[in-house]
Amino acid sequence: MKFAKGRRSPRGHNPLVLGKAMRKRIVWLLVALLVLGGGAGLGIKFWLDHRHEECLEAQKRLYAAGARYEWEKTEADKRIVAVKLLRVPITDQLIHDLQTLRDARTLNASCCNLEDRHLEFVQSMKDLEVVYLGTTKITDAAVDYLQGLPRLHTLNLGDTAITDAALAKAATLRGLRQLYVGNTNVTDAGLQHLRGLKELEFLDVNGTRVTEKGVQALRKALPRLEVNYY
């Protein structure tokens, strides 16, 4: 059946507009044709240009949703090195777009509806050094998603539902220098998991069930550690 220009099909779709999935297929087809035709270099450049355009569109959507950035200038370009999601509603589209911020070193996702499953995107952000997840809906399982971040040195899990199990998992983050777990369910038993974190300099356990006895026991293993608690 033919449709007049400007009119829509009976199902409400404009037959002249391609869907996102179809556009991606066309891009990959063009790249393949260029490579097979002997234009490998041109094909790669075409793909990189398309990828760059996709990243820019993702960053625009993130900004429109409420995300804010910090930039760092380089000789050739500028890149996003910090992203703030304070009180930004977390959606599947937003999580998908966050995966394009591969150069980010700081992630502040405090005070939002972030859940454990949402943190899958951090696995594409290998340069993360500082992560704030305080006052969110995360649990002990959230720390599992942070295991592949070799440069992580500052982590905030305060005001969440984490327990001693999260500290047991955090014990594998050998580069940690600052850890914030105030107003959570951690106890003296959980602190013992941190004895092997030789780089740890500061620990916040305000508003927890940690006692003076537990703190002193940890300080024996980490004499340089400053602990904030009451």
PLY file of the C-alpha trace (Angstrom):
ply
format ascii 1.0
element vertex 230
property float x
property float y
property float z
element edge 229
property int vertex1
property int vertex2
end_header
0.00 0.00 0.00
1.34 3.47 -0.89
1.03 6.51 1.34
0.94 10.11 0.30
3.89 12.25 1.33
3.53 13.53 4.89
0.76 11.08 5.82
1.20 8.32 8.37
0.47 4.64 8.04
-2.68 3.17 9.60
-0.58 1.99 12.58
0.59 5.49 13.37
4.17 5.06 12.09
5.72 7.25 9.45
7.13 4.84 6.83
9.74 7.44 5.89
11.33 7.48 9.40
13.86 4.77 10.31
13.96 3.30 13.78
17.10 3.44 15.95
17.83 -0.27 15.46
17.51 0.06 11.68
19.84 3.07 11.62
22.48 1.09 13.52
22.18 -1.79 11.04
22.69 0.62 8.14
25.78 2.14 9.79
27.36 -1.29 10.30
26.47 -2.29 6.74
28.18 0.80 5.35
31.28 0.14 7.45
31.42 -3.47 6.25
31.06 -2.42 2.63
33.86 0.13 2.96
36.19 -2.41 4.58
35.42 -5.16 2.05
35.87 -2.70 -0.77
39.44 -1.97 0.30
38.65 1.17 2.24
39.44 -0.17 5.71
40.85 3.15 6.90
37.83 5.03 5.61
35.50 2.46 7.17
37.15 2.81 10.57
37.02 6.61 10.37
33.35 6.46 9.44
32.66 4.21 12.44
34.63 6.45 14.82
32.80 9.55 13.61
29.48 7.80 14.09
30.51 6.61 17.57
31.57 10.15 18.52
28.21 11.48 17.38
26.40 8.85 19.47
28.41 9.83 22.55
27.59 13.51 22.09
23.89 12.71 21.79
24.08 10.59 24.96
25.79 13.43 26.85
23.09 15.85 25.73
20.37 13.50 27.01
22.18 13.13 30.34
22.47 16.89 30.72
18.79 17.36 29.88
17.94 14.77 32.57
19.83 16.79 35.18
23.38 15.39 35.09
26.22 17.89 35.41
29.83 17.54 34.25
33.36 18.70 34.93
35.60 18.89 31.87
39.31 18.56 31.27
40.93 20.06 28.19
43.42 18.07 26.15
45.53 19.03 23.16
43.01 17.60 20.69
39.72 17.84 22.56
38.10 18.09 25.96
36.69 15.20 27.97
34.32 14.68 30.87
36.23 13.72 34.02
33.44 14.06 36.60
29.70 13.45 36.48
27.18 14.49 39.13
23.76 12.83 39.36
22.52 14.37 42.60
18.74 13.90 42.80
18.56 12.89 39.15
15.83 10.28 38.46
17.56 7.06 37.38
16.07 5.48 34.26
17.18 2.71 31.89
17.99 5.29 29.21
20.14 7.26 31.63
22.06 4.12 32.64
22.63 3.31 28.97
23.94 6.81 28.26
26.28 6.79 31.27
28.27 4.00 29.63
29.63 6.55 27.14
31.47 8.49 29.88
34.53 6.25 29.80
37.00 8.97 30.83
35.22 9.95 34.05
37.31 9.82 37.22
34.62 10.97 39.65
31.03 9.75 39.93
28.64 11.40 42.37
25.31 9.56 42.37
24.24 10.56 45.88
20.67 11.32 46.91
18.88 9.57 44.06
16.91 6.37 43.41
19.98 4.39 42.38
19.73 0.62 42.95
22.32 -2.17 42.83
21.39 -3.27 39.31
21.92 0.23 37.94
25.63 0.09 38.77
26.38 -2.19 35.87
27.39 0.90 33.89
30.46 1.56 36.07
32.16 -1.46 34.53
32.77 0.67 31.43
34.33 3.47 33.53
37.68 1.90 34.40
39.31 5.23 35.34
36.97 5.96 38.26
38.87 7.10 41.35
36.08 8.64 43.45
32.57 7.19 43.81
29.77 8.65 45.94
26.72 6.41 46.40
25.41 7.82 49.68
21.69 8.19 50.38
20.62 5.80 47.65
18.80 2.44 47.54
21.90 0.30 47.24
22.68 -2.76 49.38
25.73 -4.94 49.98
25.52 -6.20 46.39
26.50 -2.77 45.07
30.14 -3.32 46.03
30.32 -6.24 43.60
30.08 -3.77 40.70
33.09 -1.82 41.98
35.54 -4.72 41.95
36.85 -3.89 38.47
37.94 -0.33 39.33
41.70 -0.51 39.93
42.10 3.24 40.58
39.29 3.63 43.12
40.57 5.39 46.27
37.51 7.16 47.71
34.14 5.47 48.29
31.02 6.78 50.01
28.31 4.25 50.94
26.84 6.28 53.79
23.14 6.49 54.62
22.33 3.24 52.82
21.21 -0.27 53.79
24.69 -1.85 53.67
25.90 -4.22 56.39
29.15 -5.88 57.42
28.91 -7.95 54.23
29.66 -4.81 52.20
32.84 -4.22 54.22
33.92 -7.79 53.55
33.63 -7.08 49.84
35.28 -3.65 50.14
38.31 -5.40 51.64
39.30 -6.41 48.10
39.55 -2.75 47.03
43.20 -2.50 47.99
43.69 1.08 46.83
41.04 2.60 49.13
42.24 5.61 51.08
38.90 7.02 52.23
35.76 5.05 53.10
32.47 6.53 54.29
29.88 4.16 55.79
28.17 6.42 58.31
24.51 5.84 59.21
24.55 2.23 58.01
24.24 -1.18 59.68
27.97 -1.93 60.02
29.38 -3.19 63.34
32.69 -3.94 65.01
32.72 -7.31 63.27
32.62 -5.58 59.88
35.61 -3.39 60.71
37.82 -6.44 61.02
37.47 -7.03 57.27
39.30 -3.75 56.65
42.53 -4.75 58.41
44.24 -5.54 55.12
43.59 -2.13 53.54
47.04 -0.72 54.20
46.38 2.45 52.18
43.26 3.38 54.19
43.70 6.78 55.84
40.17 7.84 56.79
37.06 5.92 57.85
33.68 7.43 58.70
31.41 5.23 60.84
29.21 7.90 62.44
25.74 6.71 63.33
26.58 3.00 63.21
26.86 0.24 65.84
30.63 0.49 65.84
32.13 0.89 69.33
35.35 2.26 70.78
36.57 -1.30 71.23
36.08 -2.07 67.55
37.84 1.11 66.47
40.85 0.48 68.70
41.15 -3.08 67.38
41.25 -1.77 63.81
43.80 0.90 64.69
46.19 -1.76 65.91
46.34 -3.08 62.35
46.19 0.40 60.75
47.93 2.81 63.15
47.77 5.77 60.73
44.00 5.45 60.28
41.78 8.38 61.28
38.31 7.23 62.32
35.28 9.51 62.60
32.62 8.03 64.87
30.37 8.68 67.85
0 1
1 2
2 3
3 4
4 5
5 6
6 7
7 8
8 9
9 10
10 11
11 12
12 13
13 14
14 15
15 16
16 17
17 18
18 19
19 20
20 21
21 22
22 23
23 24
24 25
25 26
26 27
27 28
28 29
29 30
30 31
31 32
32 33
33 34
34 35
35 36
36 37
37 38
38 39
39 40
40 41
41 42
42 43
43 44
44 45
45 46
46 47
47 48
48 49
49 50
50 51
51 52
52 53
53 54
54 55
55 56
56 57
57 58
58 59
59 60
60 61
61 62
62 63
63 64
64 65
65 66
66 67
67 68
68 69
69 70
70 71
71 72
72 73
73 74
74 75
75 76
76 77
77 78
78 79
79 80
80 81
81 82
82 83
83 84
84 85
85 86
86 87
87 88
88 89
89 90
90 91
91 92
92 93
93 94
94 95
95 96
96 97
97 98
98 99
99 100
100 101
101 102
102 103
103 104
104 105
105 106
106 107
107 108
108 109
109 110
110 111
111 112
112 113
113 114
114 115
115 116
116 117
117 118
118 119
119 120
120 121
121 122
122 123
123 124
124 125
125 126
126 127
127 128
128 129
129 130
130 131
131 132
132 133
133 134
134 135
135 136
136 137
137 138
138 139
139 140
140 141
141 142
142 143
143 144
144 145
145 146
146 147
147 148
148 149
149 150
150 151
151 152
152 153
153 154
154 155
155 156
156 157
157 158
158 159
159 160
160 161
161 162
162 163
163 164
164 165
165 166
166 167
167 168
168 169
169 170
170 171
171 172
172 173
173 174
174 175
175 176
176 177
177 178
178 179
179 180
180 181
181 182
182 183
183 184
184 185
185 186
186 187
187 188
188 189
189 190
190 191
191 192
192 193
193 194
194 195
195 196
196 197
197 198
198 199
199 200
200 201
201 202
202 203
203 204
204 205
205 206
206 207
207 208
208 209
209 210
210 211
211 212
212 213
213 214
214 215
215 216
216 217
217 218
218 219
219 220
220 221
221 222
222 223
223 224
224 225
225 226
226 227
227 228
228 229
